[in-house]
Amino acid sequence: MTVLRLIHTAAALVAAVSLAATLGTGLADRGDALAFGVFTAVGELARWSDAEGRQAAPLGAAGSLSYALLGAVAGRPSQHGAAQVVTVALVAALLGAVPHIWSGRGPTADHLARRVLTVGFAAVCFQPLYNQGVFTGWSGPAYTLLLFVLLALTSLCGTVLAAALAHCRTGWPFGPLLREEVRGLLGIGSAVVATGAVTALAVAVAGLWALPVFCLPLLLVQLSAGRHAAVRATCRQTIASLARATEIAGCTPAGHARRVAALSLAVGRDLGLTGPQLTVLEYAALMHDIGQLSLVDPVPAGATAALPAAEQRRIALLGGAVVRQTGVDPAVAVVVERQADPCPEQPLAARVVRAVNAYEEKSRGAGCEGALRALEELRLGTAGDYAPEVVEALARVLSRPQAARERPPVRGTGLSDPGPGWVTHG
């Protein structure tokens, strides 16, 4: 939490100093500040949350970054400094967030801290040097390359900040979080960089009329990305509903699938899984018991972990056959089919589902002491049935102080209660 406080404190200091400096000197080029402020605020209004719950406002980021690298407006040199850039970006972000705050989806401190620090970094790197005339002789490709390089460095700084904030909040490994952020940077992040640089260059030549022209493509990209996220959320909801079929049929206890999925995601995160790997793990965990629908005689309480190995494999194969008919990624069916295979032959996701399912069944309704015994039983089974690295990752997840109250949700489904088996140890 020290890193988290450090980031928030740094952002608060940058914001306070910028506000004080701007109030002391007054706004320079007020029309320009207003135009870019509106640009940024509109981007914040169009903000959405992705499948991981992170705040995403590409248009707002592009607007504030283009203002940070604005050197001229229609051939007229700009007069604003780095402090004014941070002030305009912060005020615009807060104004654009009002509807989100009103609806209960307001920006977190992490979102604002990242915005202030990244915009401040870009502005400090560019504005003082530009105002001193360092870039006066720069023109054409050299000046364009300069803007792209500064924006690329700013984006990398923002990526590291995002990964550090997520690591502090969740305790998940920093390396995989950083890789996931870099993957996102290569997607819509590249569009933000391109729009920020092109907008700054276009305004320098054509004036403020270039703002609506060059923000439109990114706005369309943002809307497309939002719809894609909505489609993925709908897919997750469909899978979650399908997974409930075993509960409705009385094959498994209520909430078992979502508890296994939520805990499997946390364990997968701890093991360094990211992106598509987590999606496969989530879907497989949700549907790991769906093979029980094909049984003539239901397993008592749906507890497959205590069955003979041959019966477990038969149920797993039946489940894989059902999953293949759903149209999801074939890798999900593979995980479901192989969750009962010998541990050394299983893919990592199947090892996670097997261990977490066994823990949930053994600890269900047993209280804290029963959960401890369940974990010890899994540790004793690492000689053959369960992967040692998965069991230790499960122990780490359960030992975190926030585990009992900050439960990883089943992404995109709104299901976030792993139930009584999720307890705090240590």
C-alpha positions, 0 to 999 in steps of 0.5 A: 500500500506504500506504493499506492499512497505514493502515487496518490500523494504525487498526483495530489501534489501535482494537481495542487501545485498546478491549480495554485499556479494557474489561479495565480497567473490566470488562464492564458489563451482561454479560448484554447483552454475551453475548447480542449477542456470540452474535448476532454470532458466529452471523452470522459462522458463517453467513458466505459468500464472494460471487462476487468472493471478498469476505467477507459476514456480514450477520447478524454486521454487523447484530448488532454494529451494533445493539449499537453503537446500543443505548440501553436494554434493556426500558426499563433504560438500558444502561451499556456504552460504545463500547470495550465495543462494539468489544471484543464485536464483535471477540471475537464475530467471531473466535469465529465465524470459528474453523470458517472458519479450521479449514477454510482459509476464515478471515477476512482482515485486511481483513474484521476491519479493516472490521468494527472500524472501522465498528462503532467509528464507529457506537459513538463517534457514539452511545454517548458522547452517549447516556450523557451524556443527550443523547438523553433527550428524543428519542422516537418517529420522531425517535429512530428516524430518528436510528438509521437515519441513523447506520446509513446513515452507518456503511454508507457509511463501510464501503462506502468502506473496502471499495472502498479495501481492494479498490483497494489489493489489486488496483490496480483503479480506485477509482471503479468499485469504489466504485460496485460496493460502493454497488450491494451496499449498496442490496441486502442492505446495506439489510436490514442497516441495517433489521435493526440499527435495528429490533433496537436499538429492539425490545430497548429495549422488549421486552428480549433476547427480541427478538434471535432474533425480529428476526434471523430475517428477515435470516438467511433473506435471508442464506441466500437470498443464499448460495443465489443465489451458489451458483446463479451459481457453478454457472452459471459452472462450466457455462459453463467446462465448455462452453468446454472443448469446444474443447480436448477437440475439439483445436480450441484448446490446453489452458487457452486459454479460461480464460487469456483469461477471466482476463486479460480480467477483469483488463483489464475491471476496469482499464477500470472495468467492474463487476457484470453487465458483467464477467459478460458479459465473462467468459462471452464470453471463455470461449466466444469460440472455440466457433465453431471446433466448427462448422469442418470443418478446424480452425484450426492451434493454434486461432490465429484472430487470424492468419486473414483478417478474413472468416474471423474474422467467420464463426467469430465468427458461428458462435460467437454462434449456439452461445452463443444456444442456451445460454440465457445473457444474449443480450449474451454472444452479441453480444460473441462475434459482434462480436469480429471486427468492425471495432474502432470498431463493437465494444462494449467487451467485444468489444474486450477479448476480441479484444485479449486473445485475440490477445495470448494467441495471440502470446505463448503459449510465447514466454517474456518476450521473446515476450510483450513482442513480442506486446504491441508488435504489439498496439500497432502494430495500434491503428491499426485492429485493436485499441482503443488504450485496451484495449491500454494497459489490458492493458499496465498489467495486465501491468506490475503487480508482483503480476500474475504471482502474484495472477492474477484467477480465473475467478469461481466456477470455481476456474480461476485459472491464465492460463498462460505468456502471463501475464508481468510486464513493466517 
